[in-house]
Each structure stands twice: as structure tokens, then as C-alpha cells.
Amino acid sequence: METLKLLLEVGESMLCAPYLLPLPPLIAWLIGTFCLSLLSSLFGEITLATLYWVNRHHIRKLATDMTHRHNQSVNALISKNKGAFKAINRLANEAFGKVFFAQIAMGMASLWPAFFAVAWLKMHFDGVVIINISFIHWDVYYPAPFVLLYIAARILFTRLKRRVPLFRRLAATAEKMAPEEEMQPLI
């Protein structure tokens, strides 16, 4: 229990550090929130990479099945076998749906740290006006700037992650999961 308490205190002090920089308050808040967004992106990417690694055989099987069914339906279309095309195309659509929703589910799993970041921001900045736009009498609180900074952090992280050895290896693993058979074009 003491170890957990110490870990939480260290984590809290690390998260608070950028907000305490000797800068104008808005600049310090933006830098701190961008750092929090980058950290959320990092944990989200680690979660996504872990899910891909754990499910790599299943994902490859789904992708291989989808490609195979697609190619079968294209062959049936080329041979002008309408009945076979309809039956195989239904199976191809089902396989595509499985791949699509598996990718969506894993992509959504990478967002969980952002919700913890928003909860942390709420604990520390609830009710604090971050930006006041006086000429239209509008106050901006922590959620809106966080979302914009989180999107910027995700874009930056996506562009930089191939330069990080761990993520470079994971990208190579993801390329190996691609099906061996290539999709035939429709034309």
C-alpha cells in the first residue's frame, strides 16, 4: 500500500511539474497540457501495440480470410457466375466487417489514457477559466484546449513514432501480419 501511495505521489509530481514552470500561467498550462497529451498518446500507442501483438494471429487470420473471399468473389464476377458471386460476396462482406470492427475496437482501446488525463485535469482545473474571450463574453475551460492539444499530440506522435526503435519494430511486426495473398483489383 505504501508503494502504491509513493508511486501515485511521484506520478502526481511529474504531471504537475510542467504546469509549475516559471512562465505566464496560460503558457505553462498549455505546455503542461501538451505534455499530458503526449503522455496519453504514448500510453495509448503502447496499449494498441500490445493488443496487436497479443491478437496478431487472429488479425492475420481475419485479414487472410477477407482477402481470400474478396479474390474468390472477383473470380466469380470475372467468370460471370452470378449465383457464386452473390454467395461469395456475402462471405467477403462478412469477413470485411470482422476486420473493420476489429481494427475499430483496437483503435478505440488506444484512447483510454485520454479519459484519465481529462479526469486528472478536472481534479486540478475544474472551474478555472483557461482562456477568456472578453469581446464575445466567452470563457474556455480545460476540456476544449485539451482536445485540441491531444489531437496535435497524436499527430506529432504518429509522425515521430517510426523513429523510436520499439515502435519501428512493432511496425515491422504489423507488416508481417498482412495476408500473403494480395487482393485482386475489380477491373
N, C-alpha and C positions, 0 to 999 in steps of 0.2 A: 504493500500500500504506500509506503514511504517512497519507493522507487517511482511509482506512478505519479505521485504528487510532485516529486522533483522533476520528472520528465515534463509534466504539464507546466510547471513554473519556468523551466528552461525554454520550452516551446513558446510560451506567452511572451517572455522577454525577447526572444528572437523575432517574433511577429511584430512586437511594439517598437523595436529599435528603429526602423526606417521612419516611423511617424514622429520620432523624437529628434530628428536631425535639426540642427540649428539653421533652419530655413524659414521663409514665410510659411505660415500654417497651411495654406492651400497647396503650396508646392510640396511640403513634407507629406501632406495627406495623399496627394496624387502619387508621389514616389512610393510611399508605403503601400498604397492600394495596388499599384502596378506590381510591386514585389510579391504581394499576397496573390495576385492574379497569376504571376509566373509560377509561384509555388503550387497553386491549384492546378495549373496546366501540367506541371511536371508529375504530380501525383496521379492526375487523370491519365496521362500517357503511360505511366508505369502500370496502372490498372489495365488499360487497354492492351498493352503489350503482354501482360500476364495472362489475360483472357485469351488472346490469340494463341499464345504458346500452349496453354492448357487444352484448348479446343482445336489445335492445329489439324489433327487427323479428321475430326468431324467436319471442319470447314473445308478441307481439301476434298473430302468425300462429297459434300454438298455441291461444291464448285465443279467437280468432275461429273457428277450426275447431271447438273444443269447443262454443261457443255455438251455432254453426250446426247441428252434429249433434244437440245437445240439442233445439233447436227443431224439427228435422225429425222426431225421434222422438216429440215431443209431438204434432205434427200427425198422424203416423201413428196414434198412440194415439187421438186425437180422432176420426179417420176410421174407427176400428175395423178397421184393416188390420193384422192380427196378424203376418203374414209380413214386411211392410215394417217394422213396429215392431221386431221382433226383429233384423232385419238392421241397421237404422239405429241401434238402441240399442247394439248391439255396437260399432259405429264410434264412437258417442258415449262409451261407457265407455273405449274405447281412447284417445280424444282427452283425456278427463278424466285418465286415468292419465299421459299425457305432460305435461300441465300440472302435475299434482300432484307428480310426481317432479322436474320441472324446478325448481319452487319449493322443494322439499325440498333439492335439491342446492345451490341458490344460498344458501339459508338456512344450510346446514351450512358453506358457504365463509366465512360471517361469523364462525365460531368459531375459525379458525386462530390469531388472536393470543392467545387464552386459553391455548393449549398452550405457546406461547413464554413467557407470563407464569408458568405453572407451572414450566417449566424454569428460569427465572430465580430463582423462589422456592426451588427445590430447590438451586440453586448457593449461595444465600445463607443458607437456613434449614433445610437438611436436618439432622434430628436434634435441632433446637431445639424444646423444648416451648413452644407458644404459650400454651395455656391448660391449667392443671392443675385438674382437678375432684377434689379430695382426698377428699371424702366417699364417692365411689364408686371411687376409685383409677383414674382415667382421665385420660390425657394426650392433648391435642389438638395435632396437628402442623399444618403450613401448608396442606395441601390442603382440609380441611373448611371452615375460615373463608374461604379464598379462594373456594370455590364459592358460599358464601352471599353474600359481598361482590360477586362477579361478577354474580350474579342481581340483586342490589339495584342495581348499576351499570347493568345492561342495562335494568331497569325505569325507572330515573331518566333514562337517556339516551333511551329511547323516548319518554318524556313531554316531554323538552326539545328534541328534535331538530327539531321543526317550527318552533321559534323561531330556529334557525340558518339564515341565508339559503341556504347551499349545500344543506342537506337539504330546505329548503322548495321550492327549485327542482327537486330530484330527485323529491319527492313529486308535484309538478305534472307532471313527465315521466311518472311511473308512471301517473298518472290518464289521460294521453293514450294509453297503451298498451292501455287497456281496449277490448274489441271494440265496434264501432259498433252492432251488433245486440244487443238485450237478450234475456236468457233468458226464455222463456215459462214461466209457472207451470204446474204439472201440473193444477191444478184451475181 
